[in-house]
């Protein structure tokens, strides 16, 4: 009878997904019904988990970073970032391609969403690449591929969400993702430089005057990354304090100094950003309740026992994990994937001896790649709509970048030192950081 109940519930939730029900209703409904029909226990555990979330360390960082990201997305900060990066790197062969990767990475880290990066920065970068003589296929490919290249950069929101769901130290995740993030940026940017040299793409003459002019134009935004990243890595401020600093700084620079956001726009940004915050927190709360059921019923332990019967090697497990997460990443958005999948795979990965922080880096790198993975990688569809290009064409133009990112993913997965060495070096400082 219990098996039949579970089958019927699974069918019910599949139907709910197909008809487009909100994620929190699916997860929360699953938790409620499973507690009542399978566990035969009170649903109070779900409410308790929601209360625990409200008091969780680092919870204030979510609304503050989201608000700051919305402010930057609505202002002309992307234009200033592009001008400054081009002033410094435009003289390199393939310099504008490198600028595309760097600007997209920083903007994704600041706003927390790759789709916004493609929409806000792509409309400027793509025409600039074409004007400088880059092939249209290459230009489309690098703009689309770079849209998610900042997922592993501080203060990326997915890192914070992953840390809260998996109960992994967020400060350690910030440190561990630094080198893998640089690796991904170097892979994409390096290919751009290679393309520029091979095709003799024109470069712009280095101008010290333009460097100083671009620095002066962006002078109020330049200090922010140093405050946030330097403060967190240096152990001087907590993640919550960094989020407060980012929100206050964005508010002052974009509204009071640059005056690019009016009072009416600010009101709308505040409302829109808090709606996003509410949606994320509701999903997180229901997901933690669902996780409580899984732990109570020892579901992860059953999965681990089954996996151990078919997989005996840690490396084989990593291959299967990467393939599974790539599939997850191309069919679910990153936040949904984190709250649904992490509670299931984290105990299994621990059973194979994977460090929780290293697992977090692997998980996020996979989902970053999932944005580009055909057939339904979300960045492919956003780029298709933004640039009025068929998705089938984008499948083709992103393949070289997809190949490079897969190589980077393999390095991240099978070379733990890439993620963990910096954490070991800064170990004593990391202990000083409190979320």
Secondary structure, DSSP 4 states (H G I P E B T S, - for coil): -HHHHHHHHHHHHHHHHHTT--HHHHHHHHHHHHIIIII---THHHHHHHHHHHT-TTHHHHHHHHHHHHHHHHTTHHHHHHHHHHHHHTTSTTHHHHHHHHHHHHHHHHHS-HHHHHHHHHHHHHHHHHHTT--HHHHHHHHHHHTTTTTTSTT-HHHHHHHHHHT--HHHHHHHHHHHHHHHHHHHHHHHHHHHHHTT---PPP-HHHHHHHHHHTHHHHHHHIIIIIHHHHTSS-HHHHHHHHHHHHHIIIIIIS--S-HHHHHHHHHHHHHHHHHHHHHHHHHHHHHHHHHHTTHHHHHHHHHHHH---HHHHHHHHHHHHHHHHHHS-HHHHHHHHHHHHHHHHHHTT--HHHHHHHHHHHHHHHTT-TTT-HHHHHHHHHHT--HHHHHHHTHHHHHHHHHHHHHHHH-THHHHHHHHHTHHHHHH---
